[in-house]
């Protein structure tokens, strides 16, 4: 089945774009995105941004299901305090 590029909720498109830029800022690639655009970014950078966005959305959903507030970063051995992957687990940083 072909995937549609049409958003499920068109009203959420602006919020997702803002989240994408927030994550890009946390990863330190905001200036490159603003000057060159998303089309020039590497697939690894785009994948990192998408992965962090999904992680945040899952955290937000779980917090609403549990009645807790969402956190900006996850806990565990694969994440640093900022919620970004450590270079130990990032194959692209070697």
mmCIF file as gemmi writes it, N, C-alpha and C atoms, coordinates in Angstrom:
data_model
loop_
_atom_site.group_PDB
_atom_site.id
_atom_site.type_symbol
_atom_site.label_atom_id
_atom_site.label_alt_id
_atom_site.label_comp_id
_atom_site.label_asym_id
_atom_site.label_entity_id
_atom_site.label_seq_id
_atom_site.pdbx_PDB_ins_code
_atom_site.Cartn_x
_atom_site.Cartn_y
_atom_site.Cartn_z
_atom_site.occupancy
_atom_site.B_iso_or_equiv
_atom_site.pdbx_formal_charge
_atom_site.auth_seq_id
_atom_site.auth_asym_id
_atom_site.pdbx_PDB_model_num
ATOM 1 N N . UNK Axp A 1 ? 0.834 -1.173 0 1 0 ? 1 A 1
ATOM 2 C CA . UNK Axp A 1 ? 0 0 0 1 0 ? 1 A 1
ATOM 3 C C . UNK Axp A 1 ? 0.886 1.246 0 1 0 ? 1 A 1
ATOM 4 N N . UNK Axp A 2 ? 0.617 2.169 -0.852 1 0 ? 2 A 1
ATOM 5 C CA . UNK Axp A 2 ? 1.393 3.405 -0.945 1 0 ? 2 A 1
ATOM 6 C C . UNK Axp A 2 ? 1.075 4.31 0.241 1 0 ? 2 A 1
ATOM 7 N N . UNK Axp A 3 ? 2.115 4.981 0.748 1 0 ? 3 A 1
ATOM 8 C CA . UNK Axp A 3 ? 1.907 5.903 1.86 1 0 ? 3 A 1
ATOM 9 C C . UNK Axp A 3 ? 1.513 7.263 1.322 1 0 ? 3 A 1
ATOM 10 N N . UNK Axp A 4 ? 0.612 7.885 2.007 1 0 ? 4 A 1
ATOM 11 C CA . UNK Axp A 4 ? 0.143 9.209 1.62 1 0 ? 4 A 1
ATOM 12 C C . UNK Axp A 4 ? 0.967 10.273 2.329 1 0 ? 4 A 1
ATOM 13 N N . UNK Axp A 5 ? 1.28 11.344 1.652 1 0 ? 5 A 1
ATOM 14 C CA . UNK Axp A 5 ? 2 12.452 2.271 1 0 ? 5 A 1
ATOM 15 C C . UNK Axp A 5 ? 1.028 13.432 2.919 1 0 ? 5 A 1
ATOM 16 N N . UNK Axp A 6 ? -0.263 13.143 2.79 1 0 ? 6 A 1
ATOM 17 C CA . UNK Axp A 6 ? -1.29 13.994 3.376 1 0 ? 6 A 1
ATOM 18 C C . UNK Axp A 6 ? -1.373 13.697 4.877 1 0 ? 6 A 1
ATOM 19 N N . UNK Axp A 7 ? -1.302 14.735 5.726 1 0 ? 7 A 1
ATOM 20 C CA . UNK Axp A 7 ? -1.353 14.491 7.169 1 0 ? 7 A 1
ATOM 21 C C . UNK Axp A 7 ? -2.729 13.982 7.597 1 0 ? 7 A 1
ATOM 22 N N . UNK Axp A 8 ? -2.732 13.134 8.62 1 0 ? 8 A 1
ATOM 23 C CA . UNK Axp A 8 ? -3.982 12.616 9.166 1 0 ? 8 A 1
ATOM 24 C C . UNK Axp A 8 ? -4.797 13.76 9.749 1 0 ? 8 A 1
ATOM 25 N N . UNK Axp A 9 ? -4.123 14.662 10.456 1 0 ? 9 A 1
ATOM 26 C CA . UNK Axp A 9 ? -4.773 15.833 11.043 1 0 ? 9 A 1
ATOM 27 C C . UNK Axp A 9 ? -4.088 17.073 10.483 1 0 ? 9 A 1
ATOM 28 N N . UNK Axp A 10 ? -4.662 17.7 9.447 1 0 ? 10 A 1
ATOM 29 C CA . UNK Axp A 10 ? -4.008 18.861 8.839 1 0 ? 10 A 1
ATOM 30 C C . UNK Axp A 10 ? -3.749 20.005 9.819 1 0 ? 10 A 1
ATOM 31 N N . UNK Axp A 11 ? -4.542 20.103 10.872 1 0 ? 11 A 1
ATOM 32 C CA . UNK Axp A 11 ? -4.342 21.147 11.87 1 0 ? 11 A 1
ATOM 33 C C . UNK Axp A 11 ? -3.075 20.953 12.686 1 0 ? 11 A 1
ATOM 34 N N . UNK Axp A 12 ? -2.53 19.748 12.694 1 0 ? 12 A 1
ATOM 35 C CA . UNK Axp A 12 ? -1.331 19.458 13.484 1 0 ? 12 A 1
ATOM 36 C C . UNK Axp A 12 ? -0.052 19.723 12.711 1 0 ? 12 A 1
ATOM 37 N N . UNK Axp A 13 ? -0.156 20.046 11.442 1 0 ? 13 A 1
ATOM 38 C CA . UNK Axp A 13 ? 1.04 20.214 10.612 1 0 ? 13 A 1
ATOM 39 C C . UNK Axp A 13 ? 1.972 21.301 11.138 1 0 ? 13 A 1
ATOM 40 N N . UNK Axp A 14 ? 1.42 22.442 11.555 1 0 ? 14 A 1
ATOM 41 C CA . UNK Axp A 14 ? 2.266 23.518 12.09 1 0 ? 14 A 1
ATOM 42 C C . UNK Axp A 14 ? 2.942 23.102 13.386 1 0 ? 14 A 1
ATOM 43 N N . UNK Axp A 15 ? 2.229 22.392 14.242 1 0 ? 15 A 1
ATOM 44 C CA . UNK Axp A 15 ? 2.814 21.937 15.5 1 0 ? 15 A 1
ATOM 45 C C . UNK Axp A 15 ? 3.943 20.945 15.244 1 0 ? 15 A 1
ATOM 46 N N . UNK Axp A 16 ? 3.774 20.064 14.261 1 0 ? 16 A 1
ATOM 47 C CA . UNK Axp A 16 ? 4.826 19.11 13.926 1 0 ? 16 A 1
ATOM 48 C C . UNK Axp A 16 ? 6.053 19.816 13.34 1 0 ? 16 A 1
ATOM 49 N N . UNK Axp A 17 ? 5.827 20.844 12.534 1 0 ? 17 A 1
ATOM 50 C CA . UNK Axp A 17 ? 6.953 21.614 12.002 1 0 ? 17 A 1
ATOM 51 C C . UNK Axp A 17 ? 7.722 22.312 13.118 1 0 ? 17 A 1
ATOM 52 N N . UNK Axp A 18 ? 6.984 22.866 14.102 1 0 ? 18 A 1
ATOM 53 C CA . UNK Axp A 18 ? 7.652 23.506 15.248 1 0 ? 18 A 1
ATOM 54 C C . UNK Axp A 18 ? 8.457 22.477 16.04 1 0 ? 18 A 1
ATOM 55 N N . UNK Axp A 19 ? 7.87 21.291 16.246 1 0 ? 19 A 1
ATOM 56 C CA . UNK Axp A 19 ? 8.582 20.247 16.976 1 0 ? 19 A 1
ATOM 57 C C . UNK Axp A 19 ? 9.832 19.826 16.224 1 0 ? 19 A 1
ATOM 58 N N . UNK Axp A 20 ? 9.728 19.727 14.908 1 0 ? 20 A 1
ATOM 59 C CA . UNK Axp A 20 ? 10.87 19.339 14.083 1 0 ? 20 A 1
ATOM 60 C C . UNK Axp A 20 ? 12.014 20.34 14.249 1 0 ? 20 A 1
ATOM 61 N N . UNK Axp A 21 ? 11.69 21.635 14.26 1 0 ? 21 A 1
ATOM 62 C CA . UNK Axp A 21 ? 12.729 22.65 14.429 1 0 ? 21 A 1
ATOM 63 C C . UNK Axp A 21 ? 13.292 22.643 15.852 1 0 ? 21 A 1
ATOM 64 N N . UNK Axp A 22 ? 12.459 22.364 16.859 1 0 ? 22 A 1
ATOM 65 C CA . UNK Axp A 22 ? 12.95 22.264 18.236 1 0 ? 22 A 1
ATOM 66 C C . UNK Axp A 22 ? 13.961 21.128 18.357 1 0 ? 22 A 1
ATOM 67 N N . UNK Axp A 23 ? 13.638 19.999 17.774 1 0 ? 23 A 1
ATOM 68 C CA . UNK Axp A 23 ? 14.543 18.847 17.826 1 0 ? 23 A 1
ATOM 69 C C . UNK Axp A 23 ? 15.824 19.155 17.056 1 0 ? 23 A 1
ATOM 70 N N . UNK Axp A 24 ? 15.697 19.787 15.891 1 0 ? 24 A 1
ATOM 71 C CA . UNK Axp A 24 ? 16.883 20.16 15.109 1 0 ? 24 A 1
ATOM 72 C C . UNK Axp A 24 ? 17.771 21.099 15.919 1 0 ? 24 A 1
ATOM 73 N N . UNK Axp A 25 ? 17.161 22.001 16.665 1 0 ? 25 A 1
ATOM 74 C CA . UNK Axp A 25 ? 17.916 22.917 17.511 1 0 ? 25 A 1
ATOM 75 C C . UNK Axp A 25 ? 18.659 22.151 18.599 1 0 ? 25 A 1
ATOM 76 N N . UNK Axp A 26 ? 18 21.182 19.225 1 0 ? 26 A 1
ATOM 77 C CA . UNK Axp A 26 ? 18.647 20.369 20.254 1 0 ? 26 A 1
ATOM 78 C C . UNK Axp A 26 ? 19.819 19.574 19.684 1 0 ? 26 A 1
ATOM 79 N N . UNK Axp A 27 ? 19.702 19.151 18.439 1 0 ? 27 A 1
ATOM 80 C CA . UNK Axp A 27 ? 20.767 18.371 17.802 1 0 ? 27 A 1
ATOM 81 C C . UNK Axp A 27 ? 21.854 19.256 17.197 1 0 ? 27 A 1
ATOM 82 N N . UNK Axp A 28 ? 21.644 20.568 17.19 1 0 ? 28 A 1
ATOM 83 C CA . UNK Axp A 28 ? 22.651 21.5 16.697 1 0 ? 28 A 1
ATOM 84 C C . UNK Axp A 28 ? 22.702 21.638 15.181 1 0 ? 28 A 1
ATOM 85 N N . UNK Axp A 29 ? 21.614 21.354 14.485 1 0 ? 29 A 1
ATOM 86 C CA . UNK Axp A 29 ? 21.62 21.454 13.022 1 0 ? 29 A 1
ATOM 87 C C . UNK Axp A 29 ? 20.658 22.531 12.511 1 0 ? 29 A 1
ATOM 88 N N . UNK Axp A 30 ? 20.143 23.359 13.4 1 0 ? 30 A 1
ATOM 89 C CA . UNK Axp A 30 ? 19.139 24.357 13.014 1 0 ? 30 A 1
ATOM 90 C C . UNK Axp A 30 ? 19.664 25.335 11.971 1 0 ? 30 A 1
ATOM 91 N N . UNK Axp A 31 ? 20.86 25.827 12.157 1 0 ? 31 A 1
ATOM 92 C CA . UNK Axp A 31 ? 21.387 26.823 11.215 1 0 ? 31 A 1
ATOM 93 C C . UNK Axp A 31 ? 21.55 26.248 9.813 1 0 ? 31 A 1
ATOM 94 N N . UNK Axp A 32 ? 22.017 25 9.725 1 0 ? 32 A 1
ATOM 95 C CA . UNK Axp A 32 ? 22.139 24.365 8.402 1 0 ? 32 A 1
ATOM 96 C C . UNK Axp A 32 ? 20.773 24.191 7.76 1 0 ? 32 A 1
ATOM 97 N N . UNK Axp A 33 ? 19.773 23.834 8.561 1 0 ? 33 A 1
ATOM 98 C CA . UNK Axp A 33 ? 18.418 23.655 8.029 1 0 ? 33 A 1
ATOM 99 C C . UNK Axp A 33 ? 17.883 24.985 7.52 1 0 ? 33 A 1
ATOM 100 N N . UNK Axp A 34 ? 18.079 26.04 8.291 1 0 ? 34 A 1
ATOM 101 C CA . UNK Axp A 34 ? 17.573 27.362 7.878 1 0 ? 34 A 1
ATOM 102 C C . UNK Axp A 34 ? 18.284 27.889 6.643 1 0 ? 34 A 1
ATOM 103 N N . UNK Axp A 35 ? 19.578 27.669 6.546 1 0 ? 35 A 1
ATOM 104 C CA . UNK Axp A 35 ? 20.321 28.225 5.416 1 0 ? 35 A 1
ATOM 105 C C . UNK Axp A 35 ? 20.226 27.364 4.161 1 0 ? 35 A 1
ATOM 106 N N . UNK Axp A 36 ? 20.169 26.033 4.327 1 0 ? 36 A 1
ATOM 107 C CA . UNK Axp A 36 ? 20.205 25.138 3.17 1 0 ? 36 A 1
ATOM 108 C C . UNK Axp A 36 ? 18.896 24.406 2.914 1 0 ? 36 A 1
ATOM 109 N N . UNK Axp A 37 ? 18.042 24.297 3.941 1 0 ? 37 A 1
ATOM 110 C CA . UNK Axp A 37 ? 16.78 23.589 3.78 1 0 ? 37 A 1
ATOM 111 C C . UNK Axp A 37 ? 16.895 22.114 4.119 1 0 ? 37 A 1
ATOM 112 N N . UNK Axp A 38 ? 15.756 21.48 4.33 1 0 ? 38 A 1
ATOM 113 C CA . UNK Axp A 38 ? 15.726 20.072 4.702 1 0 ? 38 A 1
ATOM 114 C C . UNK Axp A 38 ? 16.204 19.173 3.573 1 0 ? 38 A 1
ATOM 115 N N . UNK Axp A 39 ? 16.016 19.583 2.333 1 0 ? 39 A 1
ATOM 116 C CA . UNK Axp A 39 ? 16.363 18.713 1.206 1 0 ? 39 A 1
ATOM 117 C C . UNK Axp A 39 ? 17.866 18.457 1.092 1 0 ? 39 A 1
ATOM 118 N N . UNK Axp A 40 ? 18.691 19.286 1.705 1 0 ? 40 A 1
ATOM 119 C CA . UNK Axp A 40 ? 20.141 19.098 1.638 1 0 ? 40 A 1
ATOM 120 C C . UNK Axp A 40 ? 20.698 18.361 2.849 1 0 ? 40 A 1
ATOM 121 N N . UNK Axp A 41 ? 19.85 18.06 3.833 1 0 ? 41 A 1
ATOM 122 C CA . UNK Axp A 41 ? 20.303 17.372 5.039 1 0 ? 41 A 1
ATOM 123 C C . UNK Axp A 41 ? 20.541 15.897 4.729 1 0 ? 41 A 1
ATOM 124 N N . UNK Axp A 42 ? 21.464 15.29 5.459 1 0 ? 42 A 1
ATOM 125 C CA . UNK Axp A 42 ? 21.743 13.87 5.246 1 0 ? 42 A 1
ATOM 126 C C . UNK Axp A 42 ? 20.582 13.038 5.773 1 0 ? 42 A 1
ATOM 127 N N . UNK Axp A 43 ? 20.467 11.837 5.272 1 0 ? 43 A 1
ATOM 128 C CA . UNK Axp A 43 ? 19.399 10.952 5.75 1 0 ? 43 A 1
ATOM 129 C C . UNK Axp A 43 ? 19.608 10.613 7.218 1 0 ? 43 A 1
ATOM 130 N N . UNK Axp A 44 ? 20.862 10.568 7.666 1 0 ? 44 A 1
ATOM 131 C CA . UNK Axp A 44 ? 21.143 10.293 9.079 1 0 ? 44 A 1
ATOM 132 C C . UNK Axp A 44 ? 20.608 11.417 9.96 1 0 ? 44 A 1
ATOM 133 N N . UNK Axp A 45 ? 20.837 12.673 9.559 1 0 ? 45 A 1
ATOM 134 C CA . UNK Axp A 45 ? 20.332 13.803 10.333 1 0 ? 45 A 1
ATOM 135 C C . UNK Axp A 45 ? 18.806 13.811 10.349 1 0 ? 45 A 1
ATOM 136 N N . UNK Axp A 46 ? 18.191 13.581 9.204 1 0 ? 46 A 1
ATOM 137 C CA . UNK Axp A 46 ? 16.725 13.551 9.136 1 0 ? 46 A 1
ATOM 138 C C . UNK Axp A 46 ? 16.179 12.399 9.972 1 0 ? 46 A 1
ATOM 139 N N . UNK Axp A 47 ? 16.864 11.266 9.963 1 0 ? 47 A 1
ATOM 140 C CA . UNK Axp A 47 ? 16.449 10.13 10.767 1 0 ? 47 A 1
ATOM 141 C C . UNK Axp A 47 ? 16.542 10.405 12.252 1 0 ? 47 A 1
ATOM 142 N N . UNK Axp A 48 ? 17.603 11.105 12.665 1 0 ? 48 A 1
ATOM 143 C CA . UNK Axp A 48 ? 17.735 11.472 14.073 1 0 ? 48 A 1
ATOM 144 C C . UNK Axp A 48 ? 16.592 12.38 14.497 1 0 ? 48 A 1
ATOM 145 N N . UNK Axp A 49 ? 16.292 13.379 13.667 1 0 ? 49 A 1
ATOM 146 C CA . UNK Axp A 49 ? 15.208 14.305 13.986 1 0 ? 49 A 1
ATOM 147 C C . UNK Axp A 49 ? 13.886 13.539 14.093 1 0 ? 49 A 1
ATOM 148 N N . UNK Axp A 50 ? 13.599 12.697 13.114 1 0 ? 50 A 1
ATOM 149 C CA . UNK Axp A 50 ? 12.366 11.919 13.137 1 0 ? 50 A 1
ATOM 150 C C . UNK Axp A 50 ? 12.288 10.987 14.327 1 0 ? 50 A 1
ATOM 151 N N . UNK Axp A 51 ? 13.398 10.358 14.665 1 0 ? 51 A 1
ATOM 152 C CA . UNK Axp A 51 ? 13.434 9.457 15.811 1 0 ? 51 A 1
ATOM 153 C C . UNK Axp A 51 ? 13.144 10.168 17.114 1 0 ? 51 A 1
ATOM 154 N N . UNK Axp A 52 ? 13.73 11.354 17.273 1 0 ? 52 A 1
ATOM 155 C CA . UNK Axp A 52 ? 13.487 12.137 18.488 1 0 ? 52 A 1
ATOM 156 C C . UNK Axp A 52 ? 12.044 12.621 18.543 1 0 ? 52 A 1
ATOM 157 N N . UNK Axp A 53 ? 11.489 12.976 17.388 1 0 ? 53 A 1
ATOM 158 C CA . UNK Axp A 53 ? 10.089 13.406 17.348 1 0 ? 53 A 1
ATOM 159 C C . UNK Axp A 53 ? 9.166 12.264 17.781 1 0 ? 53 A 1
ATOM 160 N N . UNK Axp A 54 ? 9.415 11.071 17.263 1 0 ? 54 A 1
ATOM 161 C CA . UNK Axp A 54 ? 8.59 9.917 17.622 1 0 ? 54 A 1
ATOM 162 C C . UNK Axp A 54 ? 8.719 9.627 19.113 1 0 ? 54 A 1
ATOM 163 N N . UNK Axp A 55 ? 9.945 9.679 19.628 1 0 ? 55 A 1
ATOM 164 C CA . UNK Axp A 55 ? 10.162 9.431 21.053 1 0 ? 55 A 1
ATOM 165 C C . UNK Axp A 55 ? 9.37 10.428 21.894 1 0 ? 55 A 1
ATOM 166 N N . UNK Axp A 56 ? 9.399 11.706 21.515 1 0 ? 56 A 1
ATOM 167 C CA . UNK Axp A 56 ? 8.642 12.723 22.251 1 0 ? 56 A 1
ATOM 168 C C . UNK Axp A 56 ? 7.14 12.474 22.186 1 0 ? 56 A 1
ATOM 169 N N . UNK Axp A 57 ? 6.646 12.123 21 1 0 ? 57 A 1
ATOM 170 C CA . UNK Axp A 57 ? 5.212 11.869 20.859 1 0 ? 57 A 1
ATOM 171 C C . UNK Axp A 57 ? 4.784 10.675 21.704 1 0 ? 57 A 1
ATOM 172 N N . UNK Axp A 58 ? 5.605 9.641 21.761 1 0 ? 58 A 1
ATOM 173 C CA . UNK Axp A 58 ? 5.288 8.484 22.59 1 0 ? 58 A 1
ATOM 174 C C . UNK Axp A 58 ? 5.287 8.876 24.063 1 0 ? 58 A 1
ATOM 175 N N . UNK Axp A 59 ? 6.284 9.662 24.489 1 0 ? 59 A 1
ATOM 176 C CA . UNK Axp A 59 ? 6.338 10.122 25.88 1 0 ? 59 A 1
ATOM 177 C C . UNK Axp A 59 ? 5.106 10.935 26.226 1 0 ? 59 A 1
ATOM 178 N N . UNK Axp A 60 ? 4.702 11.829 25.322 1 0 ? 60 A 1
ATOM 179 C CA . UNK Axp A 60 ? 3.524 12.656 25.579 1 0 ? 60 A 1
ATOM 180 C C . UNK Axp A 60 ? 2.266 11.804 25.666 1 0 ? 60 A 1
ATOM 181 N N . UNK Axp A 61 ? 2.133 10.835 24.794 1 0 ? 61 A 1
ATOM 182 C CA . UNK Axp A 61 ? 0.968 9.961 24.816 1 0 ? 61 A 1
ATOM 183 C C . UNK Axp A 61 ? 0.939 9.133 26.092 1 0 ? 61 A 1
ATOM 184 N N . UNK Axp A 62 ? 2.083 8.561 26.455 1 0 ? 62 A 1
ATOM 185 C CA . UNK Axp A 62 ? 2.137 7.756 27.664 1 0 ? 62 A 1
ATOM 186 C C . UNK Axp A 62 ? 1.83 8.586 28.903 1 0 ? 62 A 1
ATOM 187 N N . UNK Axp A 63 ? 2.282 9.833 28.919 1 0 ? 63 A 1
ATOM 188 C CA . UNK Axp A 63 ? 2.021 10.674 30.079 1 0 ? 63 A 1
ATOM 189 C C . UNK Axp A 63 ? 0.536 11.02 30.177 1 0 ? 63 A 1
ATOM 190 N N . UNK Axp A 64 ? -0.144 11.178 29.067 1 0 ? 64 A 1
ATOM 191 C CA . UNK Axp A 64 ? -1.585 11.44 29.135 1 0 ? 64 A 1
ATOM 192 C C . UNK Axp A 64 ? -2.339 10.19 29.564 1 0 ? 64 A 1
ATOM 193 N N . UNK Axp A 65 ? -1.845 9.029 29.184 1 0 ? 65 A 1
ATOM 194 C CA . UNK Axp A 65 ? -2.484 7.782 29.586 1 0 ? 65 A 1
ATOM 195 C C . UNK Axp A 65 ? -2.273 7.511 31.071 1 0 ? 65 A 1
ATOM 196 N N . UNK Axp A 66 ? -1.132 7.929 31.593 1 0 ? 66 A 1
ATOM 197 C CA . UNK Axp A 66 ? -0.811 7.681 32.996 1 0 ? 66 A 1
ATOM 198 C C . UNK Axp A 66 ? -1.145 8.845 33.906 1 0 ? 66 A 1
ATOM 199 N N . UNK Axp A 67 ? -1.568 9.966 33.342 1 0 ? 67 A 1
ATOM 200 C CA . UNK Axp A 67 ? -1.892 11.139 34.143 1 0 ? 67 A 1
ATOM 201 C C . UNK Axp A 67 ? -0.687 11.877 34.661 1 0 ? 67 A 1
ATOM 202 N N . UNK Axp A 68 ? 0.483 11.654 34.04 1 0 ? 68 A 1
ATOM 203 C CA . UNK Axp A 68 ? 1.707 12.321 34.464 1 0 ? 68 A 1
ATOM 204 C C . UNK Axp A 68 ? 2.073 13.377 33.434 1 0 ? 68 A 1
ATOM 205 N N . UNK Axp A 69 ? 2.97 14.281 33.803 1 0 ? 69 A 1
ATOM 206 C CA . UNK Axp A 69 ? 3.438 15.287 32.858 1 0 ? 69 A 1
ATOM 207 C C . UNK Axp A 69 ? 4.533 14.707 31.992 1 0 ? 69 A 1
ATOM 208 N N . UNK Axp A 70 ? 4.63 15.185 30.745 1 0 ? 70 A 1
ATOM 209 C CA . UNK Axp A 70 ? 5.649 14.704 29.814 1 0 ? 70 A 1
ATOM 210 C C . UNK Axp A 70 ? 7.009 15.246 30.206 1 0 ? 70 A 1
ATOM 211 N N . UNK Axp A 71 ? 8.052 14.457 29.935 1 0 ? 71 A 1
ATOM 212 C CA . UNK Axp A 71 ? 9.423 14.897 30.198 1 0 ? 71 A 1
ATOM 213 C C . UNK Axp A 71 ? 10.134 15.113 28.882 1 0 ? 71 A 1
ATOM 214 N N . UNK Axp A 72 ? 11.141 15.962 28.895 1 0 ? 72 A 1
ATOM 215 C CA . UNK Axp A 72 ? 11.881 16.27 27.668 1 0 ? 72 A 1
ATOM 216 C C . UNK Axp A 72 ? 12.878 15.187 27.308 1 0 ? 72 A 1
ATOM 217 N N . UNK Axp A 73 ? 13.334 14.427 28.287 1 0 ? 73 A 1
ATOM 218 C CA . UNK Axp A 73 ? 14.319 13.394 27.985 1 0 ? 73 A 1
ATOM 219 C C . UNK Axp A 73 ? 13.913 12.082 28.621 1 0 ? 73 A 1
ATOM 220 N N . UNK Axp A 74 ? 14.397 11 28.033 1 0 ? 74 A 1
ATOM 221 C CA . UNK Axp A 74 ? 14.106 9.675 28.564 1 0 ? 74 A 1
ATOM 222 C C . UNK Axp A 74 ? 15.23 9.245 29.465 1 0 ? 74 A 1
ATOM 223 N N . UNK Axp A 75 ? 14.958 8.264 30.289 1 0 ? 75 A 1
ATOM 224 C CA . UNK Axp A 75 ? 16.012 7.716 31.135 1 0 ? 75 A 1
ATOM 225 C C . UNK Axp A 75 ? 16.421 6.377 30.585 1 0 ? 75 A 1
ATOM 226 N N . UNK Axp A 76 ? 17.655 6.025 30.807 1 0 ? 76 A 1
ATOM 227 C CA . UNK Axp A 76 ? 18.142 4.748 30.312 1 0 ? 76 A 1
ATOM 228 C C . UNK Axp A 76 ? 19.568 4.869 29.858 1 0 ? 76 A 1
ATOM 229 N N . UNK Axp A 77 ? 20.148 3.754 29.49 1 0 ? 77 A 1
ATOM 230 C CA . UNK Axp A 77 ? 21.565 3.742 29.145 1 0 ? 77 A 1
ATOM 231 C C . UNK Axp A 77 ? 21.836 4.233 27.73 1 0 ? 77 A 1
ATOM 232 N N . UNK Axp A 78 ? 20.814 4.327 26.876 1 0 ? 78 A 1
ATOM 233 C CA . UNK Axp A 78 ? 21.068 4.726 25.495 1 0 ? 78 A 1
ATOM 234 C C . UNK Axp A 78 ? 20.892 6.216 25.281 1 0 ? 78 A 1
ATOM 235 N N . UNK Axp A 79 ? 20.503 6.971 26.307 1 0 ? 79 A 1
ATOM 236 C CA . UNK Axp A 79 ? 20.293 8.4 26.12 1 0 ? 79 A 1
ATOM 237 C C . UNK Axp A 79 ? 21.133 9.184 27.105 1 0 ? 79 A 1
ATOM 238 N N . UNK Axp A 80 ? 21.528 10.366 26.686 1 0 ? 80 A 1
ATOM 239 C CA . UNK Axp A 80 ? 22.246 11.284 27.554 1 0 ? 80 A 1
ATOM 240 C C . UNK Axp A 80 ? 21.213 12.152 28.273 1 0 ? 80 A 1
ATOM 241 N N . UNK Axp A 81 ? 21.656 13.072 29.105 1 0 ? 81 A 1
ATOM 242 C CA . UNK Axp A 81 ? 20.717 13.881 29.869 1 0 ? 81 A 1
ATOM 243 C C . UNK Axp A 81 ? 19.876 14.781 28.991 1 0 ? 81 A 1
ATOM 244 N N . UNK Axp A 82 ? 20.331 15.143 27.816 1 0 ? 82 A 1
ATOM 245 C CA . UNK Axp A 82 ? 19.558 16.003 26.929 1 0 ? 82 A 1
ATOM 246 C C . UNK Axp A 82 ? 18.56 15.22 26.091 1 0 ? 82 A 1
ATOM 247 N N . UNK Axp A 83 ? 18.569 13.897 26.187 1 0 ? 83 A 1
ATOM 248 C CA . UNK Axp A 83 ? 17.661 13.087 25.407 1 0 ? 83 A 1
ATOM 249 C C . UNK Axp A 83 ? 18.228 12.682 24.058 1 0 ? 83 A 1
ATOM 250 N N . UNK Axp A 84 ? 19.467 13.067 23.765 1 0 ? 84 A 1
ATOM 251 C CA . UNK Axp A 84 ? 20.08 12.689 22.497 1 0 ? 84 A 1
ATOM 252 C C . UNK Axp A 84 ? 20.887 11.42 22.678 1 0 ? 84 A 1
ATOM 253 N N . UNK Axp A 85 ? 21.076 10.692 21.606 1 0 ? 85 A 1
ATOM 254 C CA . UNK Axp A 85 ? 21.846 9.456 21.704 1 0 ? 85 A 1
ATOM 255 C C . UNK Axp A 85 ? 23.312 9.784 21.948 1 0 ? 85 A 1
ATOM 256 N N . UNK Axp A 86 ? 23.958 8.957 22.72 1 0 ? 86 A 1
ATOM 257 C CA . UNK Axp A 86 ? 25.383 9.145 22.95 1 0 ? 86 A 1
ATOM 258 C C . UNK Axp A 86 ? 26.154 8.636 21.751 1 0 ? 86 A 1
ATOM 259 N N . UNK Axp A 87 ? 27.351 9.133 21.57 1 0 ? 87 A 1
ATOM 260 C CA . UNK Axp A 87 ? 28.154 8.719 20.423 1 0 ? 87 A 1
ATOM 261 C C . UNK Axp A 87 ? 28.495 7.235 20.487 1 0 ? 87 A 1
ATOM 262 N N . UNK Axp A 88 ? 28.442 6.663 21.673 1 0 ? 88 A 1
ATOM 263 C CA . UNK Axp A 88 ? 28.709 5.235 21.837 1 0 ? 88 A 1
ATOM 264 C C . UNK Axp A 88 ? 27.705 4.406 21.016 1 0 ? 88 A 1
ATOM 265 N N . UNK Axp A 89 ? 26.474 4.897 20.864 1 0 ? 89 A 1
ATOM 266 C CA . UNK Axp A 89 ? 25.435 4.163 20.173 1 0 ? 89 A 1
ATOM 267 C C . UNK Axp A 89 ? 25.129 4.735 18.809 1 0 ? 89 A 1
ATOM 268 N N . UNK Axp A 90 ? 25.823 5.767 18.383 1 0 ? 90 A 1
ATOM 269 C CA . UNK Axp A 90 ? 25.563 6.408 17.092 1 0 ? 90 A 1
ATOM 270 C C . UNK Axp A 90 ? 26.639 5.974 16.119 1 0 ? 90 A 1
ATOM 271 N N . UNK Axp A 91 ? 26.285 5.1 15.185 1 0 ? 91 A 1
ATOM 272 C CA . UNK Axp A 91 ? 27.28 4.569 14.245 1 0 ? 91 A 1
ATOM 273 C C . UNK Axp A 91 ? 27.79 5.623 13.28 1 0 ? 91 A 1
ATOM 274 N N . UNK Axp A 92 ? 27.029 6.708 13.096 1 0 ? 92 A 1
ATOM 275 C CA . UNK Axp A 92 ? 27.426 7.737 12.14 1 0 ? 92 A 1
ATOM 276 C C . UNK Axp A 92 ? 28.463 8.698 12.7 1 0 ? 92 A 1
ATOM 277 N N . UNK Axp A 93 ? 28.718 8.668 13.998 1 0 ? 93 A 1
ATOM 278 C CA . UNK Axp A 93 ? 29.672 9.621 14.558 1 0 ? 93 A 1
ATOM 279 C C . UNK Axp A 93 ? 31.088 9.058 14.599 1 0 ? 93 A 1
ATOM 280 N N . UNK Axp A 94 ? 31.275 7.836 14.15 1 0 ? 94 A 1
ATOM 281 C CA . UNK Axp A 94 ? 32.621 7.235 14.185 1 0 ? 94 A 1
ATOM 282 C C . UNK Axp A 94 ? 33.359 7.498 12.916 1 0 ? 94 A 1
